[in-house]
Amino acid sequence: MRKILILIIVLGMWSCETEKSPIQNIATFKGQQVTGVTVNTEGRIFANFPRWREGVENSVIEILENGKSIAFPNQKWNDWEIGEKISDNVFVAVQSVVAFENTLYVLDTRNPLFNGVIDNPRIFAFNLSSNQLIKTYTLTEESFHKNSYINDLRVDKKKGKIYLTDSGHAGIVVLDIISGESFRVLDNHKSTLAETGQLTFGNGVWKNTVHSDGIALDTKNDLLYFHALTGYNLYAISTDKLITNNNQDIEKNVKFIAKTAAPDGMIMDTSGNLFFSDLENNKIMKLNVSSGKTTVAAEGEKVKWADTFSIYNNELFYTNSRINETQGDISEMVYSINKIK
């Protein structure tokens, strides 16, 4: 009887595992560390490679149906090298790409090699029908610091704003889509500051301090979620409060949401589920914000520092940036973009 019971339990566990959607590879990159991925409404896939070291082949690419890629919007935009003159029509140090409706927003930190901001951070907006630049947003001097690393963004069409996290110097930036004006809030606030200086992985301790990083927008409830990378607390704030630029009121209205794993990428789906990475355990988690229930969406060897998420056609795309594994020469390392149902 005991043997039969054990067999039933084992089969039940096996059945539960097989219910998870299989992980499908979209593209791989040898010697090129990918961080960002985004998919537009027509299924076009874009990715970016940060200039954390020399030898970046392209800052922004479009991935074709055969898994190969081309420089976006063209090779000239991607040809800048460290030490060269900076202009308004080159990518210097791109950290994030976000497709919203028919526009691709390319976030350029202007902070190559983490040596400090050498020019005002920018967002380049490209029309995806023509692949032409339609607007450049330049952050004002009051919106960033010398050690800022503007990390990721979300577009709020309802409010006409773009929200950005700063992982180098804790804070959030709010940018007006029409006027291009920007302002900074929650600067060095406890909700945007890192909580620890290290994370623990199977291959050892990764020592770093990374502030406000993951960001997700709930447009139904007008809430912006954000999280420090080296931290375990998820926060949110009403976008109605956020756009007032009243720092005292904003700080008072920040809400603690939940204790979570230490994440990088975050995204909200249309059903109120917040997806975020569990970096230390090679997982992607799904939090139902209404119920507070957290489940595992994906895990294992095909999840290696899930850096950025994008949702298209009921599929979750993510990058494996393998940051904790990456040291020194990366020429033989393979980075990837994957997806799950």
C-alpha positions as CSV (number, residue, x, y, z in Angstrom):
1,M,0.0,0.0,0.0
2,R,2.8,2.4,0.9
3,K,4.6,1.7,-2.4
4,I,1.4,2.5,-4.3
5,L,1.0,5.8,-2.4
6,I,4.5,6.8,-3.2
7,L,4.0,6.0,-6.9
8,I,0.9,8.2,-7.0
9,I,2.7,11.1,-5.3
10,V,5.6,10.9,-7.8
11,L,3.3,10.7,-10.8
12,G,1.3,13.6,-9.5
13,M,4.5,15.7,-9.2
14,W,5.6,14.7,-12.6
15,S,2.2,15.6,-14.1
16,C,2.4,19.1,-12.4
17,E,5.7,19.8,-14.0
18,T,4.6,18.8,-17.5
19,E,1.7,21.3,-17.3
20,K,4.2,24.1,-17.5
21,S,4.6,25.6,-20.9
22,P,7.9,24.5,-22.6
23,I,10.5,27.1,-23.1
24,Q,11.2,27.9,-26.8
25,N,14.4,29.5,-28.0
26,I,14.0,32.5,-30.3
27,A,17.6,33.6,-30.9
28,T,21.1,33.1,-29.5
29,F,24.1,35.4,-29.4
30,K,27.6,34.2,-28.9
31,G,29.9,36.8,-27.3
32,Q,27.2,39.5,-27.3
33,Q,25.3,40.1,-24.0
34,V,21.7,40.9,-24.6
35,T,19.6,42.7,-22.0
36,G,16.4,44.0,-23.7
37,V,13.7,42.5,-25.8
38,T,10.4,43.8,-27.1
39,V,7.8,42.6,-29.5
40,N,5.5,45.1,-31.3
41,T,1.8,44.5,-32.2
42,E,2.8,43.0,-35.6
43,G,5.2,40.5,-34.0
44,R,8.4,42.2,-34.9
45,I,11.1,41.4,-32.4
46,F,13.8,43.9,-31.3
47,A,16.6,43.5,-28.9
48,N,19.5,45.5,-27.5
49,F,23.0,45.0,-26.2
50,P,24.4,47.4,-23.5
51,R,27.8,48.9,-23.8
52,W,29.2,47.4,-20.6
53,R,32.4,46.5,-22.4
54,E,34.1,47.1,-25.7
55,G,33.3,45.0,-28.7
56,V,29.5,45.5,-28.9
57,E,28.7,44.7,-32.5
58,N,25.2,46.4,-32.5
59,S,23.3,48.3,-29.9
60,V,19.9,47.6,-31.3
61,I,18.8,44.8,-33.7
62,E,15.7,43.4,-35.3
63,I,15.4,39.6,-35.2
64,L,14.2,38.1,-38.4
65,E,12.0,35.0,-38.8
66,N,15.0,32.7,-39.4
67,G,16.5,33.7,-36.1
68,K,19.1,35.9,-37.8
69,S,19.3,39.7,-37.1
70,I,20.0,43.0,-38.7
71,A,21.0,46.3,-37.2
72,F,18.2,48.7,-36.4
73,P,17.3,51.2,-37.8
74,N,20.5,50.8,-39.9
75,Q,24.2,50.1,-39.4
76,K,25.2,53.8,-39.1
77,W,23.2,54.3,-35.9
78,N,25.1,51.3,-34.4
79,D,28.7,52.2,-35.5
80,W,29.7,54.4,-32.5
81,E,32.7,53.3,-30.6
82,I,34.1,54.4,-27.2
83,G,36.2,57.5,-27.6
84,E,34.5,58.7,-30.7
85,K,32.5,62.0,-31.0
86,I,28.9,61.7,-29.8
87,S,26.1,63.0,-31.9
88,D,22.3,62.9,-31.8
89,N,22.0,60.1,-34.4
90,V,24.1,57.4,-32.8
91,F,23.5,54.8,-30.1
92,V,26.0,55.2,-27.3
93,A,24.9,52.8,-24.4
94,V,21.5,51.4,-24.9
95,Q,19.9,49.6,-22.0
96,S,16.3,49.1,-23.1
97,V,14.0,48.9,-26.1
98,V,10.2,49.1,-25.7
99,A,7.7,48.8,-28.6
100,F,4.4,50.6,-27.9
101,E,1.8,50.7,-30.6
102,N,3.7,51.7,-33.8
103,T,6.7,53.3,-32.0
104,L,10.0,51.8,-30.8
105,Y,11.5,53.6,-27.9
106,V,15.2,53.1,-27.5
107,L,16.6,54.1,-24.1
108,D,20.2,55.3,-24.3
109,T,21.8,55.7,-20.9
110,R,24.8,57.6,-22.4
111,N,26.8,55.9,-19.6
112,P,29.2,53.5,-21.4
113,L,31.2,51.1,-19.2
114,F,29.4,52.4,-16.1
115,N,32.0,55.2,-16.0
116,G,29.4,58.0,-15.6
117,V,27.0,59.8,-17.8
118,I,28.9,61.5,-20.6
119,D,25.9,63.1,-22.2
120,N,22.2,63.6,-21.2
121,P,20.4,60.3,-21.4
122,R,18.0,60.0,-24.3
123,I,15.0,58.2,-25.6
124,F,15.0,57.8,-29.4
125,A,11.5,57.2,-30.8
126,F,11.3,55.4,-34.2
127,N,8.2,55.0,-36.4
128,L,7.9,51.3,-37.1
129,S,6.2,51.8,-40.4
130,S,9.1,53.7,-41.8
131,N,11.9,52.8,-39.3
132,Q,12.6,56.5,-39.2
133,L,13.4,58.6,-36.1
134,I,10.4,60.7,-35.3
135,K,11.4,62.3,-31.9
136,T,14.3,62.4,-29.5
137,Y,13.6,62.9,-25.8
138,T,16.6,64.4,-23.9
139,L,16.4,64.2,-20.1
140,T,16.9,67.6,-18.4
141,E,19.9,68.1,-16.1
142,E,17.6,68.0,-13.0
143,S,16.3,64.5,-14.1
144,F,19.6,62.6,-13.7
145,H,22.9,62.4,-11.8
146,K,26.4,61.9,-13.0
147,N,26.2,58.3,-11.7
148,S,22.7,57.6,-13.1
149,Y,22.0,54.5,-15.2
150,I,18.5,55.1,-16.6
151,N,17.4,51.5,-16.9
152,D,14.0,50.8,-18.2
153,L,10.8,52.5,-19.2
154,R,7.0,52.1,-19.5
155,V,4.7,54.2,-21.7
156,D,1.5,55.5,-20.2
157,K,-0.8,56.6,-23.1
158,K,-3.6,57.5,-20.8
159,K,-1.5,60.0,-18.9
160,G,0.7,61.0,-21.8
161,K,3.9,60.1,-19.8
162,I,6.9,57.8,-19.9
163,Y,8.2,56.4,-16.6
164,L,11.8,55.4,-16.2
165,T,13.8,53.7,-13.4
166,D,17.3,54.7,-12.4
167,S,19.4,51.8,-11.2
168,G,22.6,53.7,-10.8
169,H,21.3,56.5,-8.6
170,A,18.0,55.5,-7.0
171,G,15.0,57.2,-8.4
172,I,12.2,57.5,-11.0
173,V,12.0,59.9,-13.9
174,V,8.7,61.1,-15.4
175,L,8.8,62.4,-19.0
176,D,6.0,64.1,-20.8
177,I,5.4,62.6,-24.3
178,I,4.2,65.8,-25.9
179,S,6.5,68.5,-24.4
180,G,9.5,66.3,-23.7
181,E,9.9,67.8,-20.3
182,S,11.1,65.5,-17.5
183,F,11.4,65.6,-13.8
184,R,12.8,63.3,-11.1
185,V,10.9,61.8,-8.1
186,L,11.7,59.4,-5.2
187,D,15.4,60.3,-5.4
188,N,17.2,58.1,-2.9
189,H,13.9,57.1,-1.4
190,K,13.7,53.9,0.6
191,S,11.4,52.4,-2.1
192,T,13.9,53.0,-4.9
193,L,17.1,52.2,-3.0
194,A,18.8,48.8,-3.0
195,E,18.4,46.8,0.2
196,T,21.5,44.7,-0.1
197,G,24.9,44.7,-1.8
198,Q,24.9,41.1,-3.0
199,L,22.8,38.2,-4.3
200,T,23.5,34.5,-3.9
201,F,23.5,32.1,-6.8
202,G,24.5,28.4,-7.2
203,N,27.9,29.5,-8.5
204,G,28.6,31.9,-5.6
205,V,27.9,35.3,-4.4
206,W,27.4,38.2,-6.9
207,K,28.4,41.4,-5.2
208,N,26.8,44.6,-6.6
209,T,24.4,47.3,-5.5
210,V,21.6,48.0,-8.0
211,H,18.8,50.4,-7.2
212,S,15.4,50.9,-8.8
213,D,15.3,48.6,-11.9
214,G,12.3,46.5,-12.6
215,I,9.2,48.5,-13.7
216,A,5.6,47.5,-14.7
217,L,2.5,49.6,-15.5
218,D,-1.0,48.6,-14.6
219,T,-3.1,50.8,-16.9
220,K,-6.5,49.5,-15.6
221,N,-5.8,50.6,-12.0
222,D,-3.3,53.4,-12.9
223,L,-0.5,52.0,-10.8
224,L,3.2,51.9,-11.5
225,Y,5.1,49.0,-9.9
226,F,8.8,49.2,-9.3
227,H,11.6,47.2,-7.5
228,A,15.3,47.5,-6.7
229,L,17.3,44.7,-8.3
230,T,19.2,44.0,-5.2
231,G,16.2,44.0,-2.9
232,Y,13.2,42.0,-1.9
233,N,10.4,44.5,-1.6
234,L,7.9,45.4,-4.3
235,Y,6.4,48.9,-4.3
236,A,3.7,50.7,-6.3
237,I,2.4,54.2,-6.6
238,S,-0.7,55.7,-8.3
239,T,0.2,57.4,-11.5
240,D,-2.2,60.2,-10.6
241,K,0.0,61.0,-7.7
242,L,3.2,60.4,-9.6
243,I,2.7,62.9,-12.4
244,T,2.0,65.8,-9.9
245,N,5.7,66.3,-9.3
246,N,4.8,66.9,-5.6
247,N,7.6,65.0,-4.0
248,Q,6.2,65.1,-0.5
249,D,2.8,63.8,-1.7
250,I,4.4,61.2,-3.9
251,E,6.6,59.8,-1.1
252,K,3.6,59.7,1.2
253,N,1.6,57.6,-1.3
254,V,4.2,54.9,-2.1
255,K,2.7,51.6,-1.2
256,F,4.5,48.4,-0.2
257,I,3.0,45.6,-2.1
258,A,4.7,42.3,-1.3
259,K,7.9,40.5,-0.3
260,T,9.3,38.9,-3.5
261,A,12.4,37.3,-4.9
262,A,15.2,39.7,-6.1
263,P,14.1,40.5,-9.7
264,D,15.4,42.2,-12.8
265,G,12.7,42.2,-15.5
266,M,9.0,42.9,-14.7
267,I,5.9,43.2,-16.7
268,M,2.1,43.4,-16.1
269,D,-0.3,41.5,-18.4
270,T,-3.9,42.5,-19.2
271,S,-5.3,40.1,-16.5
272,G,-3.5,41.7,-13.6
273,N,-0.6,39.3,-13.4
274,L,2.8,40.7,-12.6
275,F,5.6,38.6,-14.1
276,F,9.1,39.1,-12.6
277,S,12.4,37.2,-12.5
278,D,13.7,35.3,-9.5
279,L,17.3,35.8,-10.2
280,E,18.9,33.8,-7.5
281,N,16.8,30.7,-8.3
282,N,16.7,30.7,-12.1
283,K,12.9,31.3,-12.2
284,I,10.2,33.5,-13.7
285,M,7.4,34.2,-11.2
286,K,3.8,35.2,-11.7
287,L,2.1,37.3,-9.0
288,N,-1.7,37.7,-9.2
289,V,-1.8,41.2,-7.6
290,S,-5.5,40.9,-6.6
291,S,-5.2,37.5,-4.8
292,G,-1.5,37.8,-3.7
293,K,-0.9,34.3,-5.1
294,T,2.5,33.7,-6.6
295,T,3.3,30.8,-8.9
296,V,6.3,29.7,-11.0
297,A,5.9,30.4,-14.7
298,A,9.2,28.9,-15.8
299,E,12.4,27.7,-14.2
300,G,15.6,25.8,-14.8
301,E,18.7,25.9,-17.0
302,K,16.9,27.9,-19.7
303,V,16.3,30.7,-17.3
304,K,19.6,32.5,-16.6
305,W,19.0,36.0,-15.2
306,A,15.8,36.8,-17.0
307,D,16.5,40.4,-17.7
308,T,13.6,41.8,-19.7
309,F,10.1,40.7,-20.6
310,S,7.7,41.4,-23.4
311,I,4.2,40.0,-24.1
312,Y,2.9,39.2,-27.5
313,N,0.1,36.9,-28.7
314,N,-0.3,35.4,-25.2
315,E,3.4,34.5,-25.1
316,L,6.1,35.9,-22.7
317,F,9.4,36.7,-24.3
318,Y,12.5,37.1,-22.1
319,T,16.2,37.6,-22.3
320,N,18.9,35.6,-20.6
321,S,21.6,38.1,-19.8
322,R,23.6,35.8,-17.4
323,I,24.9,38.8,-15.5
324,N,26.1,36.8,-12.5
325,E,28.0,34.4,-14.7
326,T,29.7,37.0,-16.9
327,Q,33.2,37.9,-15.9
328,G,36.1,38.9,-18.1
329,D,36.2,37.5,-21.7
330,I,32.7,36.7,-22.9
331,S,33.6,35.6,-26.4
332,E,32.6,32.0,-25.8
333,M,29.5,32.7,-23.7
334,V,26.0,32.3,-25.3
335,Y,23.1,34.6,-24.4
336,S,19.6,34.1,-25.6
337,I,16.0,35.2,-26.1
338,N,13.4,32.7,-25.2
339,K,9.6,32.6,-24.9
340,I,6.9,30.6,-23.0
341,K,3.1,30.4,-23.4
